[in-house]
Every structure is written in C-alpha cells, then in structure tokens.
C-alpha cells in the first residue's frame, strides 16, 4: 500500500493487485508455452493400461466420485431447479453428467491435471467437454499466470484465451506439485517405482512360464581332454533345446543329457527373491498413492481395517469426498459468473451415499436424543433448513 501511495503522489496510476512472486516467473517464461515435464503416454501405458492395481484404483475412485449427487445452493438456500444443474446433468450430446465427471476425475488421477472446456453461446455455457491432458499446454502471460491454453491434435493447434470477463473457456484442475508452477503431480508419478516393480514381477513370472517354468541356467560341456563343441554341434544343440524344452507346451519335460553335458542352475528361486511379498508390497504402495485401502483391491497381508465395511468408509471419507468437494468447488467457481450470481456453490449430497448410511443413522440418533436443541437446531445439525410452516 505504501508503494501505491507513492505512485499516486507522483501522479501515476494506482498499482493493481497482483502477486509479486509471479512477476519473477513471468521474467523467466513470459509468453512461452510450458510443456508438462513428464511423459503422460508412458504413465498411462505402463500404469493404467498394463497394471491391474492402477487400473482398479483409478476406476474405483473415479466411479465412486462421479456417482455422488451434487446439490446447488444460493447462499444458504438449496435450489431444486437451475440452468447450472441442467448443464451438469447433460454437459454435452455424448456424455451424461456422471460420465463427464468420471472422465474429468480419471484424467486428474492419471495425469495430475484435468481440463474442461466450456462451449458458450451469447456468453452462457451450453456444453462442457473433458479434454485430454497430454494435448494441453499452458501459455503464461506477462504476470506469470496462464493467459491462454493451447490444445494440439496432430499438426493442428487451437488456442483458448482466458478472458477477463465472463466464464473462462478452460477450467484447469491440478493436484499440488511442490516443484511446478503450472502443472499438478499425478499419484501415478509418485508411485512410478512401485508400478515398475509390480510390472517387472509380472513380466518375470510370464518369462518363467514361457521358459518351461524353469529358472535359467547353463549347459556345461565336459568333453574328453578338455575338447569343446564344434560350431555345428553348438548350433544343433541350441536348436534342439529351443524346439524340445522351451515354451509352456514343454513345461516339465525332463532334460536328457549325454556326451559330457551337465545342467547348472544360475538363477535365484522365487522364494530366494521373496517374489510374492515384493509384488504385494509394490501393490500396497500403489494403493497408498491413490488413497485406496489395499483390502478393497484384494491385496493380502494388510490387516489395518477390521472389516471390509470399515475400509470402504475410509475410502469415502479420506479419498472420494475430499476429491468430490474439490471438483465441485472448482466447477461452481468457474461456471457461476455465467449465470450472474457468484454466490452459487455445489455440495455433495451426503444423505444419498449408501457407504455412509451407518454414520448418518448414528448422527440422527445422537441429534434426536439431544433434548436441549430445538427442532430447527436439530435440522440444521444434520444439514437441513428450517421447517417450512
């Protein structure tokens, strides 16, 4: 404020409010596209596409979050009908509201970033579309904040400029990243080493089966007077081994050795490598990164939760609901100005979540037994408005 008074006394215009730290970012990268510093395709391919634990974790969280009904409030009054509710119920011609939210949240979990486009007519959003994160890049302005987003498909690029008035054409939702100013950190990136270990264990097991379910080893030839196999003998022996003893169809076939040949095993057994425990440990670490209790993924050896129902409640309370509230808050802040009211907010309807029914019933019993509360105070304590007379 002192600098602003000095500026006014000198006759200059007043200073606008802005982050002073982002000016440093602007000096470094003003006007230049900032590409995401990770290989989204590799994360999606090695994680979501090829790893069952990642696939199920993303689907479990995204489907649960997308199934939560959203309530619209204007200040403290709930709105049963509103154009914003209609837009979220049918965001575009190809998707329902649940499918749109599932796509948005899945992108957020896989990439750490999610982008939604608002197609507007006369300044009012008519359609919402979830855009692929790997095709989007941030274009920072002179102040360091994003002034536009470039969406590229092949050789074609579309620039979405973020206007000062009305609804911005692009909503960018990102997880916190301590080392990046514009892009979020994916849970899959945090669990990348565990994913590699889990995939490597599966690949090792597959290779073992393809190799007749035997550990690798060496055939040692002890010929007379230290003689070696001729080139012709070596190639013939190699061809016979590949034809007779390799592959799942030849699993368990005994190896007949003569002429001074001896088999020497050169690999550690699965027990020596603690193969199964290493794979399950990697699976638990992946589940931890996504906030999914390992019990819900069928991973053995984790007895943190007394039963499945308790693990399911932990998933909803610690992972799904915070994610739903974050996405709902961002959507409301993004779209509310288009309808002329910044007081609109979206909240999850907790009463319609079956997994939390036990907690809800316990709350109702405690509130009902509180004789010192009035009827309206009891209704407020469980999230309802005053009784209409």
C-alpha positions in Angstrom: 0.0 0.0 0.0 2.9 2.4 0.7 4.2 2.0 -2.8 0.7 2.7 -4.2 0.5 6.0 -2.2 4.0 7.0 -3.5 2.8 6.3 -7.0 -0.3 8.4 -6.6 1.7 11.4 -5.1 3.9 11.2 -8.2 0.8 11.5 -10.4 0.9 7.9 -11.8 -1.9 5.4 -11.9 -2.6 3.3 -8.8 -1.0 -0.1 -8.7 -3.2 -3.1 -9.4 -3.3 -6.0 -7.0 -1.2 -8.9 -8.2 1.2 -11.5 -6.9 4.7 -10.0 -6.7 6.2 -13.5 -6.8 4.6 -14.3 -10.1 6.5 -11.4 -11.6 9.7 -13.5 -11.2 8.1 -16.4 -13.0 7.0 -14.0 -15.8 10.6 -12.8 -16.3 11.7 -16.4 -16.9 8.9 -17.6 -19.2 6.6 -14.8 -20.3 4.6 -15.7 -23.4 6.3 -19.0 -23.9 4.4 -22.4 -23.8 5.3 -24.5 -20.8 5.0 -28.2 -21.6 4.2 -30.7 -19.0 7.5 -32.1 -17.6 6.5 -35.8 -17.8 5.6 -38.4 -20.3 1.9 -38.8 -19.9 1.7 -41.5 -22.6 4.3 -43.6 -20.7 2.5 -43.2 -17.4 -0.9 -44.1 -18.9 0.5 -47.1 -20.8 2.7 -48.6 -18.1 0.3 -47.7 -15.3 -3.4 -47.5 -16.2 -3.2 -49.8 -19.3 -0.8 -52.5 -18.1 -1.2 -52.5 -14.4 -4.3 -54.0 -12.8 -3.8 -52.3 -9.4 -3.5 -48.8 -11.0 -6.5 -49.5 -13.3 -8.7 -50.7 -10.5 -7.6 -47.8 -8.2 -8.4 -45.2 -10.7 -11.7 -46.8 -11.7 -12.7 -47.3 -8.0 -12.1 -43.6 -7.0 -13.4 -42.0 -10.3 -16.6 -44.1 -10.4 -17.4 -43.5 -6.8 -16.7 -39.8 -7.1 -18.8 -39.4 -10.2 -21.7 -41.2 -8.6 -22.2 -38.6 -5.8 -25.2 -36.4 -6.5 -24.4 -32.6 -6.3 -26.7 -30.1 -4.6 -26.8 -26.4 -5.7 -27.0 -23.7 -3.1 -27.5 -19.9 -3.4 -26.1 -18.6 -0.1 -27.9 -21.0 2.4 -30.9 -21.8 0.2 -31.0 -25.0 -1.8 -32.1 -24.7 -5.4 -34.1 -27.6 -6.9 -34.1 -26.2 -10.4 -31.4 -24.1 -12.1 -29.7 -23.9 -15.6 -26.4 -24.9 -13.9 -27.9 -28.1 -12.7 -29.3 -28.8 -16.2 -25.9 -28.2 -17.7 -24.2 -30.6 -15.3 -26.8 -33.2 -15.8 -26.3 -33.2 -19.6 -22.9 -31.5 -20.3 -22.8 -32.5 -24.0 -24.5 -34.6 -26.5 -22.2 -37.6 -26.0 -22.0 -37.8 -22.2 -24.2 -37.8 -19.2 -23.2 -35.8 -16.1 -21.7 -38.9 -14.4 -19.7 -39.9 -17.5 -18.3 -36.3 -17.8 -17.3 -36.2 -14.1 -15.7 -39.7 -14.4 -13.6 -38.6 -17.4 -12.5 -35.4 -15.6 -11.6 -37.2 -12.4 -9.8 -40.0 -14.2 -7.7 -37.5 -16.1 -6.9 -35.9 -12.8 -5.8 -39.2 -11.2 -3.7 -40.3 -14.1 -2.1 -37.0 -15.1 -2.4 -34.9 -12.0 -4.2 -32.4 -14.3 -7.7 -32.2 -15.7 -9.1 -29.7 -18.2 -12.7 -28.9 -19.1 -13.9 -26.7 -22.0 -17.0 -24.6 -21.8 -18.6 -24.1 -25.2 -20.6 -20.8 -24.8 -23.4 -19.1 -26.8 -24.1 -15.4 -26.0 -21.8 -15.7 -23.0 -23.6 -18.6 -21.4 -22.1 -22.1 -21.3 -24.1 -24.6 -23.4 -21.8 -27.6 -23.3 -18.9 -28.9 -21.2 -16.2 -31.2 -22.6 -13.3 -33.0 -20.8 -10.0 -32.6 -22.7 -7.0 -34.9 -22.7 -4.2 -33.5 -20.5 -1.4 -34.7 -22.8 -2.7 -32.4 -25.6 -2.9 -29.3 -23.5 -0.1 -26.8 -22.6 -0.2 -23.6 -20.5 0.8 -20.3 -22.1 1.7 -17.9 -19.2 1.1 -14.2 -19.6 3.3 -11.3 -18.6 2.4 -11.6 -15.0 3.2 -15.4 -14.9 -0.4 -16.5 -14.6 -1.9 -18.5 -17.5 -3.3 -16.2 -20.2 -4.2 -19.0 -22.7 -4.2 -22.8 -23.2 -3.0 -24.5 -26.4 -4.7 -27.7 -27.3 -2.9 -29.7 -30.1 -4.1 -32.7 -32.1 -1.6 -33.8 -34.7 -0.4 -30.7 -36.6 -3.4 -28.6 -35.6 -3.5 -26.3 -32.5 -6.3 -24.4 -31.0 -5.6 -21.5 -28.6 -8.1 -20.9 -25.8 -7.6 -17.4 -24.4 -8.7 -16.7 -20.8 -10.7 -13.5 -20.9 -11.0 -11.1 -18.1 -14.8 -11.1 -18.1 -17.4 -13.8 -18.1 -16.6 -17.5 -17.9 -13.1 -18.6 -18.9 -13.2 -21.1 -21.7 -10.9 -23.6 -19.9 -11.1 -24.9 -16.4 -7.7 -26.3 -15.2 -7.9 -28.6 -12.1 -4.5 -29.6 -10.8 -3.1 -31.5 -7.8 -0.5 -29.8 -5.7 3.1 -30.0 -7.1 5.9 -28.6 -5.0 8.3 -28.1 -8.0 6.0 -26.9 -10.7 4.2 -23.5 -11.1 1.6 -24.7 -13.6 1.1 -28.4 -13.6 0.0 -30.9 -10.9 1.7 -34.0 -9.6 0.0 -37.3 -10.5 -0.4 -40.1 -7.9 0.9 -42.4 -10.6 4.1 -40.4 -10.9 4.6 -40.6 -7.1 4.1 -44.4 -7.3 6.2 -44.9 -10.5 8.9 -47.0 -8.8 6.3 -49.3 -7.3 4.5 -49.6 -10.6 7.7 -50.6 -12.3 8.4 -53.1 -9.6 4.9 -54.6 -9.9 5.1 -54.8 -13.7 8.6 -56.3 -13.6 7.4 -59.0 -11.2 4.5 -59.8 -13.6 6.9 -59.9 -16.5 9.4 -62.1 -14.7 6.6 -64.6 -13.9 5.5 -64.6 -17.5 9.0 -65.2 -18.8 9.4 -68.0 -16.3 6.3 -69.7 -17.7 7.4 -69.2 -21.2 10.7 -70.8 -20.3 9.1 -74.1 -19.3 8.6 -72.8 -15.8 12.2 -73.4 -15.1 14.9 -71.0 -13.8 17.6 -70.1 -16.3 20.8 -71.9 -16.2 23.7 -73.2 -18.4 24.6 -76.4 -20.1 28.2 -77.2 -19.3 30.1 -79.5 -21.7 32.9 -81.5 -20.3 34.4 -83.2 -23.3 37.4 -85.6 -23.3 40.7 -84.0 -22.9 39.0 -80.5 -22.5 37.6 -80.5 -26.1 35.0 -78.0 -27.0 31.9 -78.4 -29.1 32.3 -77.6 -32.7 30.2 -74.8 -34.2 27.9 -77.3 -35.9 27.4 -79.2 -32.7 26.7 -76.0 -30.8 24.1 -74.8 -33.2 22.4 -78.2 -33.3 22.2 -78.4 -29.5 20.8 -74.9 -29.3 18.1 -75.7 -31.9 17.1 -78.9 -30.1 16.8 -77.1 -26.8 14.5 -74.4 -28.3 12.3 -76.9 -30.0 12.1 -79.6 -27.3 12.3 -77.8 -24.0 11.1 -74.1 -24.4 7.6 -72.8 -24.1 4.6 -73.6 -22.0 3.7 -76.7 -24.0 7.0 -78.3 -23.0 6.7 -77.4 -19.3 8.0 -80.2 -17.0 9.6 -82.2 -19.8 12.8 -83.9 -18.5 16.1 -82.8 -19.9 18.1 -85.8 -21.2 21.8 -85.1 -21.1 24.7 -87.3 -22.5 28.1 -86.8 -24.0 29.5 -84.9 -21.1 26.7 -82.3 -20.8 25.7 -81.1 -17.3 23.0 -78.6 -16.3 23.9 -75.8 -13.9 21.2 -73.6 -12.5 22.2 -69.9 -12.5 19.1 -68.1 -11.2 17.6 -67.5 -7.8 14.3 -69.2 -7.0 11.1 -67.2 -6.4 11.5 -68.0 -2.7 15.0 -66.6 -2.6 13.9 -63.4 -4.3 10.9 -63.1 -1.9 9.0 -62.7 -5.2 5.4 -62.7 -3.9 5.9 -60.4 -1.0 7.8 -57.9 -3.1 4.9 -57.8 -5.6 2.3 -57.4 -2.9 4.4 -54.7 -1.2 4.5 -52.8 -4.5 0.8 -53.2 -4.9 0.2 -51.8 -1.4 2.4 -48.8 -2.2 0.4 -48.1 -5.4 -2.9 -48.3 -3.5 -1.4 -45.9 -0.9 -0.6 -43.3 -3.5 -4.2 -43.3 -4.8 -5.7 -43.4 -1.3 -7.4 -46.8 -1.7 -7.3 -49.3 1.2 -5.4 -52.4 0.0 -8.2 -54.6 1.3 -10.6 -53.2 -1.3 -8.2 -54.3 -4.1 -7.8 -57.9 -2.8 -4.2 -57.4 -1.8 -3.3 -59.9 1.0 -1.2 -59.2 4.1 -2.8 -55.9 5.1 -5.0 -56.0 8.3 -5.2 -52.3 9.0 -9.0 -52.4 8.7 -11.2 -54.6 10.9 -13.5 -55.4 8.1 -14.5 -54.5 4.5 -17.2 -52.1 5.5 -14.7 -50.0 7.6 -12.2 -50.0 4.7 -15.0 -48.8 2.4 -15.9 -45.9 4.7 -12.2 -44.9 4.9 -12.1 -44.8 1.1 -15.1 -42.5 1.0 -14.1 -40.2 3.9 -10.4 -39.9 3.2 -10.3 -40.0 -0.6 -13.6 -39.8 -2.5 -15.3 -37.0 -0.6 -12.4 -34.6 -0.5 -11.9 -35.1 -4.2 -15.6 -34.5 -4.9 -15.7 -31.4 -2.8 -12.6 -30.1 -4.6 -14.0 -30.7 -8.1 -17.5 -29.4 -7.2 -16.0 -26.2 -5.7 -13.9 -25.6 -8.8 -16.8 -26.2 -11.2 -19.1 -23.8 -9.2 -16.4 -21.0 -9.1 -15.9 -21.5 -12.8 -19.5 -21.5 -14.0 -21.4 -19.4 -11.5 -20.4 -16.0 -13.1 -22.1 -17.0 -16.3 -25.4 -17.2 -14.5 -25.0 -13.8 -12.9 -24.5 -15.0 -9.4 -21.2 -15.6 -7.6 -23.0 -16.9 -4.5 -23.7 -20.3 -6.1 -22.0 -23.3 -4.7 -22.1 -27.0 -5.3 -22.1 -29.5 -2.4 -22.2 -33.3 -2.4 -25.4 -34.9 -1.2 -24.1 -37.0 1.7 -27.6 -38.4 2.5 -27.6 -40.3 -0.7 -24.2 -42.1 -0.3 -25.0 -45.6 0.7 -21.5 -46.3 2.1 -22.0 -43.6 4.8 -25.5 -44.7 5.8 -24.3 -46.1 9.1 -22.6 -42.9 10.1 -25.7 -40.9 9.1 -28.0 -43.0 11.2 -25.8 -42.7 14.2 -25.7 -38.9 13.8 -29.5 -38.8 13.5 -29.9 -40.8 16.7 -27.5 -38.5 18.6 -29.2 -35.4 17.4 -32.7 -36.7 18.1 -31.6 -37.6 21.7 -30.4 -34.0 22.3 -33.4 -32.6 24.2 -31.7 -29.2 24.7 -31.9 -28.5 20.9 -35.0 -27.0 19.2 -36.5 -28.7 16.2 -34.9 -26.2 13.8 -31.5 -26.6 15.5 -31.7 -30.4 15.1 -32.5 -29.9 11.4 -29.5 -27.6 11.0 -27.2 -30.0 12.8 -27.9 -32.7 10.2 -27.8 -30.3 7.2 -31.4 -29.4 6.6 -33.0 -26.0 6.6 -35.8 -24.7 9.0 -39.1 -26.4 8.8 -41.5 -24.6 6.4 -44.7 -23.6 8.0 
